[in-house]
Amino acid sequence: MTQLTIVANIHAKPDQIDLVKAELEKLLPITRAEEGCLQYDLHRDNDNPAHFMFFENWESRELWQKHTTAPHLAAYRAATDGAVAERTVTEMTHIG
């Protein structure tokens, strides 16, 4: 299995920053306990409080894909429906 790094950028709508932040923080302990999760760190842009970024490392792409269908992610999506302006997810491989 090849380790997978994920960089996920989430941009909250300006009037929904607190809601999105609270919902993202709920994901931390649950996801960190998931099978295959090696690292799951949430960051916030110092110049743009609406921009959040997850830096994740997973044992494999298969285990990350399992995570993407987990009930806690579905709950996050439901709770933040209409509150997120933009979301991008990039799959990366560590090379050095």
DSSP file with accessible surface (Angstrom, degrees, kcal/mol):
  #  RESIDUE AA STRUCTURE BP1 BP2  ACC     N-H-->O    O-->H-N    N-H-->O    O-->H-N    TCO  KAPPA ALPHA  PHI   PSI    X-CA   Y-CA   Z-CA
    1    1 A M              0   0  176      0, 0.0     2,-0.5     0, 0.0    59,-0.1   0.000 360.0 360.0 360.0 142.9    0.0    0.0    0.0
    2    2 A T        -     0   0  103      1,-0.0    59,-0.4    91,-0.0    56,-0.0  -0.873 360.0-118.0-103.8 129.5    1.1    3.5   -0.8
    3    3 A Q        -     0   0   90     -2,-0.5     2,-0.4    57,-0.1    91,-0.3  -0.347  29.2-148.2 -62.9 144.4    0.6    6.3    1.8
    4    4 A L  E     -A   58   0A  13     54,-2.4    54,-2.9    89,-0.1     2,-0.4  -0.956   6.7-156.6-121.0 133.1   -1.7    9.1    0.6
    5    5 A T  E     -AB  57  92A  11     87,-2.9    87,-3.5    -2,-0.4     2,-0.4  -0.917  10.8-162.9-106.4 135.8   -1.5   12.7    1.6
    6    6 A I  E     -AB  56  91A   0     50,-2.4    50,-2.8    -2,-0.4     2,-0.5  -0.966  10.5-169.5-119.4 134.0   -4.6   14.9    1.3
    7    7 A V  E     -AB  55  90A  29     83,-2.3    83,-2.6    -2,-0.4     2,-0.5  -0.984  14.1-175.8-119.2 113.6   -4.8   18.6    1.2
    8    8 A A  E     -AB  54  89A   7     46,-2.3    46,-2.7    -2,-0.5     2,-0.5  -0.961   7.9-162.7-115.6 123.8   -8.4   19.8    1.6
    9    9 A N  E     -AB  53  88A  33     79,-2.8    79,-2.4    -2,-0.5     2,-0.5  -0.927   6.5-173.7-107.4 128.7   -9.2   23.5    1.4
   10   10 A I  E     -AB  52  87A   5     42,-2.9    42,-3.3    -2,-0.5     2,-0.6  -0.989   6.6-164.7-124.4 125.2  -12.6   24.7    2.7
   11   11 A H  E     -AB  51  86A  43     75,-3.1    74,-2.8    -2,-0.5    75,-1.6  -0.948  12.7-152.4-113.0 112.4  -13.8   28.3    2.3
   12   12 A A  E     - B   0  84A   4     38,-3.0    72,-0.3    -2,-0.6     5,-0.1  -0.483  27.2-102.2 -77.5 151.4  -16.7   29.2    4.5
   13   13 A K    >   -     0   0   83     70,-3.0     3,-2.7    -2,-0.2     4,-0.4  -0.488  40.8-109.7 -66.4 145.4  -19.1   31.9    3.5
   14   14 A P  G >  S+     0   0  112      0, 0.0     3,-0.7     0, 0.0    -1,-0.1   0.820 118.1  45.9 -52.9 -34.9  -18.3   35.1    5.4
   15   15 A D  G 3  S+     0   0  124      1,-0.2     4,-0.1     2,-0.1     3,-0.1   0.408 112.6  52.3 -89.4   4.8  -21.3   34.9    7.6
   16   16 A Q  G <>  +     0   0   62     -3,-2.7     4,-2.5    67,-0.2     5,-0.3   0.224  69.9 112.0-122.3  12.9  -20.9   31.2    8.3
   17   17 A I  H <> S+     0   0   28     -3,-0.7     4,-2.8    -4,-0.4     5,-0.2   0.916  79.4  48.0 -57.0 -48.4  -17.3   31.0    9.5
   18   18 A D  H  > S+     0   0  129      1,-0.2     4,-2.4     2,-0.2    -1,-0.2   0.903 112.8  48.8 -63.5 -40.6  -18.1   30.1   13.1
   19   19 A L  H  > S+     0   0   62      2,-0.2     4,-2.4     1,-0.2     5,-0.2   0.953 113.4  45.8 -62.9 -49.6  -20.5   27.3   12.1
   20   20 A V  H  X S+     0   0    0     -4,-2.5     4,-2.7     1,-0.2     5,-0.2   0.934 112.9  50.7 -62.1 -44.7  -18.0   25.8    9.6
   21   21 A K  H  X S+     0   0   69     -4,-2.8     4,-2.5    -5,-0.3    -1,-0.2   0.936 111.0  48.4 -58.5 -47.1  -15.1   26.0   12.1
   22   22 A A  H  X S+     0   0   41     -4,-2.4     4,-1.4    -5,-0.2    -1,-0.2   0.907 113.2  47.3 -61.4 -42.0  -17.2   24.3   14.9
   23   23 A E  H  X S+     0   0   27     -4,-2.4     4,-0.7     2,-0.2    -1,-0.2   0.881 111.5  50.5 -69.6 -37.1  -18.3   21.5   12.5
   24   24 A L  H >X S+     0   0    1     -4,-2.7     3,-1.1     1,-0.2     4,-0.6   0.914 107.1  54.5 -65.1 -40.6  -14.8   21.0   11.2
   25   25 A E  H >< S+     0   0   84     -4,-2.5     3,-0.9     1,-0.3    -1,-0.2   0.843  99.6  61.7 -63.3 -31.9  -13.4   20.7   14.8
   26   26 A K  H 3X S+     0   0  119     -4,-1.4     4,-0.7     1,-0.2    -1,-0.3   0.789  98.1  59.2 -62.4 -28.1  -16.0   18.0   15.5
   27   27 A L  H <X S+     0   0    6     -3,-1.1     4,-2.7    -4,-0.7     5,-0.4   0.748  87.2  79.6 -72.8 -23.4  -14.3   15.8   12.8
   28   28 A L  H <X S+     0   0   30     -3,-0.9     4,-2.5    -4,-0.6     5,-0.2   0.935  95.9  35.1 -58.2 -60.0  -10.9   15.8   14.5
   29   29 A P  H  > S+     0   0   88      0, 0.0     4,-1.0     0, 0.0    -1,-0.2   0.898 120.3  49.3 -66.6 -35.1  -11.2   13.2   17.2
   30   30 A I  H  < S+     0   0   83     -4,-0.7     3,-0.4     2,-0.2     4,-0.3   0.943 115.1  42.7 -67.6 -46.9  -13.5   10.9   15.2
   31   31 A T  H >< S+     0   0    0     -4,-2.7     3,-1.9     1,-0.2    -1,-0.2   0.910 108.5  58.2 -68.5 -40.1  -11.3   10.9   12.1
   32   32 A R  H 3< S+     0   0  121     -4,-2.5    -1,-0.2    -5,-0.4    -2,-0.2   0.784 105.6  52.2 -61.7 -22.8   -8.1   10.6   14.0
   33   33 A A  T 3< S+     0   0   86     -4,-1.0    -1,-0.3    -3,-0.4    -2,-0.2   0.533  88.2 111.3 -88.7  -5.8   -9.5    7.3   15.5
   34   34 A E  S X  S-     0   0   37     -3,-1.9     3,-1.7    -4,-0.3     2,-0.1  -0.341  82.0 -93.1 -71.2 150.7  -10.3    5.9   12.1
   35   35 A E  T 3  S+     0   0  122      1,-0.2    -1,-0.1    -2,-0.1    32,-0.1  -0.363 110.8  15.4 -58.5 129.9   -8.5    2.9   10.6
   36   36 A G  T 3  S+     0   0    5      1,-0.2    23,-2.4    22,-0.1     2,-0.6   0.301  86.4 133.9  89.8  -9.5   -5.7    4.1    8.4
   37   37 A C  E <   +C   58   0A  22     -3,-1.7    -1,-0.2    21,-0.2    21,-0.2  -0.652  18.7 165.3 -79.5 117.9   -5.5    7.7    9.6
   38   38 A L  E    S+     0   0A  90     19,-2.9     2,-0.3    -2,-0.6    20,-0.2   0.723  70.2   4.2 -99.6 -30.5   -1.9    8.7   10.3
   39   39 A Q  E     +C   57   0A  66     18,-1.8    18,-2.3     2,-0.0    -1,-0.4  -0.958  53.7 172.9-157.7 136.8   -2.4   12.5   10.5
   40   40 A Y  E     +C   56   0A   5     -2,-0.3     2,-0.5    16,-0.2    16,-0.2  -0.752  18.3 169.2-150.4  90.6   -5.5   14.7   10.4
   41   41 A D  E     -C   55   0A  50     14,-2.5    14,-2.7    -2,-0.3     2,-0.4  -0.937  21.7-149.6-116.7 132.6   -4.6   18.4   11.2
   42   42 A L  E     -C   54   0A  39     -2,-0.5     2,-0.3    12,-0.2    12,-0.2  -0.814  18.6-179.0-100.8 134.1   -6.9   21.4   10.7
   43   43 A H  E     -C   53   0A  91     10,-2.8    10,-2.5    -2,-0.4     2,-0.4  -0.890  14.9-149.1-127.9 159.8   -5.4   24.8    9.9
   44   44 A R  E     -C   52   0A 100     -2,-0.3     8,-0.2     8,-0.2     2,-0.2  -0.997  28.5-109.3-132.2 138.0   -6.8   28.3    9.4
   45   45 A D        -     0   0   58      6,-2.5     3,-0.3     3,-0.5     6,-0.2  -0.425  19.8-144.6 -64.0 127.5   -5.4   31.0    7.1
   46   46 A N  S    S+     0   0  160      1,-0.2    -1,-0.1    -2,-0.2     0, 0.0   0.754 100.0  38.7 -66.2 -26.1   -3.9   33.8    9.2
   47   47 A D  S    S+     0   0  154      1,-0.2    -1,-0.2     4,-0.0    -2,-0.1   0.550 122.1  40.4-100.8 -12.2   -5.0   36.4    6.7
   48   48 A N    >   -     0   0   63     -3,-0.3     3,-2.2     3,-0.2    -3,-0.5  -0.801  61.0-169.5-140.1  94.5   -8.4   34.9    5.8
   49   49 A P  T 3  S+     0   0   63      0, 0.0    -1,-0.1     0, 0.0   -37,-0.1   0.643  86.4  63.7 -65.3  -9.0  -10.4   33.5    8.7
   50   50 A A  T 3  S+     0   0    9    -39,-0.1   -38,-3.0    -6,-0.1     2,-0.6   0.570  86.5  86.8 -87.7  -6.6  -12.9   31.9    6.2
   51   51 A H  E <   +A   11   0A  33     -3,-2.2    -6,-2.5   -40,-0.2     2,-0.3  -0.842  54.8 176.4-103.2 117.1  -10.2   29.6    4.8
   52   52 A F  E     -AC  10  44A   3    -42,-3.3   -42,-2.9    -2,-0.6     2,-0.4  -0.857   8.1-164.9-114.7 151.5   -9.6   26.3    6.5
   53   53 A M  E     -AC   9  43A  47    -10,-2.5   -10,-2.8    -2,-0.3     2,-0.5  -0.994   8.8-154.5-141.4 130.8   -7.2   23.6    5.4
   54   54 A F  E     -AC   8  42A   6    -46,-2.7   -46,-2.3    -2,-0.4     2,-0.5  -0.897   4.9-163.4 -98.3 133.7   -6.9   19.9    6.4
   55   55 A F  E     +AC   7  41A  67    -14,-2.7   -14,-2.5    -2,-0.5     2,-0.4  -0.983  23.6 176.3-113.6 117.2   -3.5   18.3    6.0
   56   56 A E  E     -AC   6  40A   7    -50,-2.8   -50,-2.4    -2,-0.5     2,-0.4  -0.929  24.2-164.4-127.0 147.6   -4.0   14.5    6.2
   57   57 A N  E     -AC   5  39A  15    -18,-2.3   -19,-2.9    -2,-0.4   -18,-1.8  -1.000  14.5-175.1-130.6 132.4   -1.9   11.4    5.8
   58   58 A W  E     -AC   4  37A   0    -54,-2.9   -54,-2.4    -2,-0.4   -21,-0.2  -0.921  35.0-124.5-125.8 148.7   -3.6    8.0    5.3
   59   59 A E  S    S-     0   0   86    -23,-2.4     2,-0.3    -2,-0.3   -22,-0.1   0.827  93.2  -7.7 -60.0 -33.3   -2.1    4.5    5.1
   60   60 A S     >  -     0   0    1    -24,-0.2     4,-1.8   -57,-0.1    -1,-0.2  -0.986  65.6-110.3-158.7 162.5   -3.7    4.0    1.7
   61   61 A R  H  > S+     0   0   98    -59,-0.4     4,-2.9    -2,-0.3     5,-0.2   0.868 116.5  58.6 -64.0 -36.6   -6.1    5.6   -0.8
   62   62 A E  H  > S+     0   0  121      1,-0.2     4,-1.9     2,-0.2    -1,-0.2   0.911 106.4  46.1 -61.0 -43.1   -8.6    2.8   -0.1
   63   63 A L  H  > S+     0   0   22      2,-0.2     4,-1.8     1,-0.2    -1,-0.2   0.870 112.2  51.3 -70.7 -33.7   -8.7    3.7    3.6
   64   64 A W  H  X S+     0   0   25     -4,-1.8     4,-1.9     2,-0.2    -2,-0.2   0.932 108.6  51.6 -65.9 -42.5   -9.1    7.4    2.8
   65   65 A Q  H  X S+     0   0   74     -4,-2.9     4,-0.6     1,-0.2    -2,-0.2   0.886 106.7  53.7 -62.5 -36.8  -12.0    6.6    0.5
   66   66 A K  H >< S+     0   0  124     -4,-1.9     3,-1.2     1,-0.2    -1,-0.2   0.920 106.7  53.2 -60.1 -42.6  -13.6    4.7    3.2
   67   67 A H  H >< S+     0   0    4     -4,-1.8     3,-2.0     1,-0.2     6,-0.3   0.886  99.4  62.5 -58.2 -39.8  -13.3    7.8    5.4
   68   68 A T  H 3< S+     0   0   38     -4,-1.9    -1,-0.2     1,-0.3    -2,-0.2   0.692 106.7  44.6 -66.2 -15.7  -15.0    9.9    2.8
   69   69 A T  T << S+     0   0  111     -3,-1.2    -1,-0.3    -4,-0.6    -2,-0.2   0.277  86.1 127.5-107.8  10.0  -18.2    7.9    3.2
   70   70 A A    X>  -     0   0   11     -3,-2.0     4,-1.8    -4,-0.1     3,-0.7  -0.302  69.4-118.9 -68.8 149.5  -18.2    7.8    7.0
   71   71 A P  H 3> S+     0   0  109      0, 0.0     4,-2.4     0, 0.0     5,-0.2   0.848 111.7  58.4 -57.7 -35.7  -21.3    8.9    8.9
   72   72 A H  H 3> S+     0   0   30      1,-0.2     4,-1.9     2,-0.2     5,-0.1   0.847 105.7  49.5 -69.2 -27.5  -19.5   11.8   10.6
   73   73 A L  H <> S+     0   0   16     -3,-0.7     4,-2.6    -6,-0.3    -1,-0.2   0.889 109.4  51.5 -74.8 -36.2  -18.6   13.3    7.2
   74   74 A A  H  X S+     0   0   51     -4,-1.8     4,-2.3     2,-0.2    -2,-0.2   0.912 110.2  49.9 -63.0 -40.0  -22.2   13.0    6.1
   75   75 A A  H  X S+     0   0   59     -4,-2.4     4,-2.6     2,-0.2    -2,-0.2   0.906 109.9  50.7 -65.7 -39.9  -23.2   14.7    9.3
   76   76 A Y  H  X S+     0   0   16     -4,-1.9     4,-1.9     2,-0.2    -2,-0.2   0.938 110.1  49.7 -61.2 -47.6  -20.7   17.5    8.6
   77   77 A R  H  < S+     0   0  104     -4,-2.6     4,-0.4     1,-0.2    -2,-0.2   0.908 112.7  47.1 -59.6 -41.8  -21.9   18.0    5.1
   78   78 A A  H >< S+     0   0   73     -4,-2.3     3,-0.9     1,-0.2    -1,-0.2   0.923 112.4  49.3 -65.8 -42.7  -25.5   18.2    6.3
   79   79 A A  H 3< S+     0   0   43     -4,-2.6    -1,-0.2     1,-0.2    -2,-0.2   0.790 118.3  39.4 -68.6 -27.9  -24.7   20.6    9.1
   80   80 A T  T >X S+     0   0    7     -4,-1.9     3,-2.9    -5,-0.2     4,-0.8   0.285  78.3 141.4-107.3  11.3  -22.7   22.9    6.7
   81   81 A D  T <4 S+     0   0  143     -3,-0.9    -3,-0.1    -4,-0.4    -4,-0.0  -0.320  82.1   7.2 -56.2 122.5  -25.0   22.7    3.7
   82   82 A G  T 34 S+     0   0   46      2,-0.2    -1,-0.3    -2,-0.1    -2,-0.1   0.364 113.1  87.8  85.5  -6.0  -25.1   26.2    2.2
   83   83 A A  T <4 S+     0   0    2     -3,-2.9   -70,-3.0   -71,-0.1     2,-0.5   0.606  70.6  77.6 -99.3 -14.4  -22.4   27.5    4.5
   84   84 A V  E  <  -B   12   0A  38     -4,-0.8   -72,-0.3   -72,-0.3    -2,-0.2  -0.866  53.7-172.0-102.6 125.9  -19.3   26.5    2.4
   85   85 A A  E    S-     0   0A  67    -74,-2.8     2,-0.3    -2,-0.5   -73,-0.2   0.844  72.2  -0.1 -82.1 -35.9  -18.5   28.7   -0.6
   86   86 A E  E     -B   11   0A 107    -75,-1.6   -75,-3.1     2,-0.0     2,-0.3  -0.993  56.6-173.3-156.6 146.7  -15.8   26.4   -2.0
   87   87 A R  E     +B   10   0A 138     -2,-0.3     2,-0.4   -77,-0.2   -77,-0.2  -0.983   5.2 179.4-145.2 129.3  -14.1   23.1   -1.3
   88   88 A T  E     -B    9   0A  58    -79,-2.4   -79,-2.8    -2,-0.3     2,-0.4  -0.992   7.5-165.4-130.1 142.6  -11.1   21.5   -3.1
   89   89 A V  E     -B    8   0A  53     -2,-0.4     2,-0.5   -81,-0.2   -81,-0.2  -0.996   5.1-168.7-128.6 126.3   -9.4   18.2   -2.3
   90   90 A T  E     -B    7   0A  67    -83,-2.6   -83,-2.3    -2,-0.4     2,-0.5  -0.971  11.6-148.2-119.3 128.2   -6.0   17.3   -3.7
   91   91 A E  E     +B    6   0A  79     -2,-0.5     2,-0.3   -85,-0.2   -85,-0.2  -0.816  27.0 178.4 -92.5 130.3   -4.5   13.8   -3.4
   92   92 A M  E     -B    5   0A  92    -87,-3.5   -87,-2.9    -2,-0.5     2,-0.4  -0.923  25.2-140.2-134.7 158.8   -0.7   13.9   -3.2
   93   93 A T        -     0   0   93     -2,-0.3     2,-0.2   -89,-0.2   -89,-0.1  -0.975  26.4-121.8-120.6 129.0    2.2   11.4   -2.8
   94   94 A H        +     0   0  135     -2,-0.4   -91,-0.1   -91,-0.3    -2,-0.0  -0.504  32.3 173.3 -67.3 131.2    5.1   12.2   -0.5
   95   95 A I              0   0  169      1,-0.2    -1,-0.1    -2,-0.2     0, 0.0   0.420 360.0 360.0-121.6  -2.9    8.4   12.2   -2.5
   96   96 A G              0   0   87      0, 0.0    -1,-0.2     0, 0.0     0, 0.0  -0.999 360.0 360.0 178.7 360.0   11.0   13.3   -0.1
